[in-house]
Amino acid sequence: MKIFPATLVCIGLAIIPMQSYAADNACVSLMVGAGYAAKMRVVSGSFSTDWSNSFAIGHTECQNIKSVPDGQKYTVQVHAILGKTADCTPSIAQSSGPGSITWQATGTTLNVHCVMPTERTK
């Protein structure tokens, strides 16, 4: 029986657990040097929060994620005012707990980036 590399990759990806962090709030910090004001929201399946109020460079905006069931994957999105929207990476599985998880947004109005600080070191 021949096993093709692509099959092994697919099987390998299927068993990699999704990252999960305990938190009640998902936040985006708009880093100094970004070239835009932003809004943020949380998306999970057919559920999404409303877009936040706009926030300026150097500020952080948070949204409550208690409505996302434990184990359910969610993605934080950041939208540059008058610009593009980007999914923050990584998407993670909800695990209820105190505190917040913060992604960092950088870039320009038409080239938005958003990552967890720990993802920058990988």
C-alpha positions in Angstrom: 0.0 0.0 0.0 1.4 3.4 -1.0 0.8 6.4 1.3 1.3 9.7 -0.4 2.8 12.7 1.4 -0.3 14.8 1.0 -2.3 12.1 2.8 0.1 12.2 5.7 -0.1 15.9 5.9 -3.9 15.9 5.9 -3.9 13.2 8.6 -1.3 15.1 10.6 -3.3 18.4 10.4 -6.5 16.6 11.6 -4.9 15.5 14.9 -3.2 18.8 15.8 -5.3 20.3 18.6 -6.6 23.8 18.2 -5.2 26.3 20.6 -7.4 27.1 23.6 -7.0 29.9 26.2 -9.2 30.6 29.1 -10.7 34.0 28.9 -14.0 36.0 29.0 -12.9 38.8 26.7 -11.1 39.0 23.4 -9.2 42.2 22.8 -7.3 44.0 20.0 -4.5 46.4 20.8 -3.9 48.9 18.0 -0.1 49.2 18.1 1.8 52.5 17.9 3.0 52.8 14.3 -0.3 51.4 12.8 -1.6 53.8 10.2 -5.4 53.6 10.9 -8.1 53.8 13.5 -10.0 50.5 13.9 -13.0 48.5 15.0 -13.0 44.9 16.1 -15.5 42.0 16.5 -15.6 38.3 17.3 -16.9 35.7 14.8 -17.8 32.1 15.7 -19.8 30.1 13.1 -23.1 31.9 12.5 -22.6 34.1 15.6 -20.8 37.4 15.6 -20.6 40.3 17.9 -21.4 43.8 16.7 -18.4 45.9 15.6 -16.9 47.8 18.5 -16.7 51.5 18.6 -13.7 52.8 16.7 -10.5 53.1 18.7 -7.3 54.9 18.1 -3.6 54.0 17.8 -2.2 53.0 21.2 -5.6 51.9 22.5 -7.1 48.5 23.2 -10.8 47.4 22.6 -12.3 44.3 24.0 -15.5 42.3 23.5 -17.1 39.7 25.8 -16.9 36.2 24.4 -19.1 34.4 27.0 -21.6 33.7 24.3 -19.2 31.5 22.5 -19.6 27.9 23.8 -16.6 26.1 25.3 -14.6 24.3 22.7 -16.1 26.3 19.8 -13.6 28.0 17.5 -13.7 31.7 17.2 -11.9 34.4 15.2 -11.2 38.0 16.1 -11.5 40.4 13.2 -10.1 43.9 13.0 -11.3 46.5 10.5 -9.3 49.6 9.5 -11.6 52.6 9.2 -12.0 53.4 5.5 -9.9 50.3 4.7 -9.6 46.5 4.8 -10.7 43.9 7.3 -8.4 41.1 8.5 -8.8 38.0 10.6 -6.5 37.9 13.6 -4.4 34.8 13.9 -4.6 32.3 15.3 -8.3 31.4 15.6 -8.7 29.6 18.9 -11.2 27.4 20.8 -13.1 29.1 23.5 -12.4 28.1 27.1 -14.3 30.1 29.7 -12.2 31.7 32.4 -11.3 35.1 33.9 -9.2 37.6 32.0 -8.7 38.5 28.4 -6.7 37.5 25.3 -5.2 40.3 23.3 -4.2 40.3 19.7 -1.9 43.1 18.3 -3.0 45.0 15.1 -0.4 46.7 12.9 0.0 47.7 9.3 -1.8 50.3 7.1 -5.4 51.0 6.1 -5.1 48.7 3.1 -2.6 46.2 4.6 -4.0 45.2 8.0 -2.2 42.6 10.2 -3.4 41.2 13.5 -1.6 38.4 15.5 -1.2 37.2 19.0 2.1 38.4 20.4 3.3 34.8 20.9 2.7 34.1 17.2 5.3 36.8 16.3 8.1 34.7 17.8 7.3 31.5 15.8 
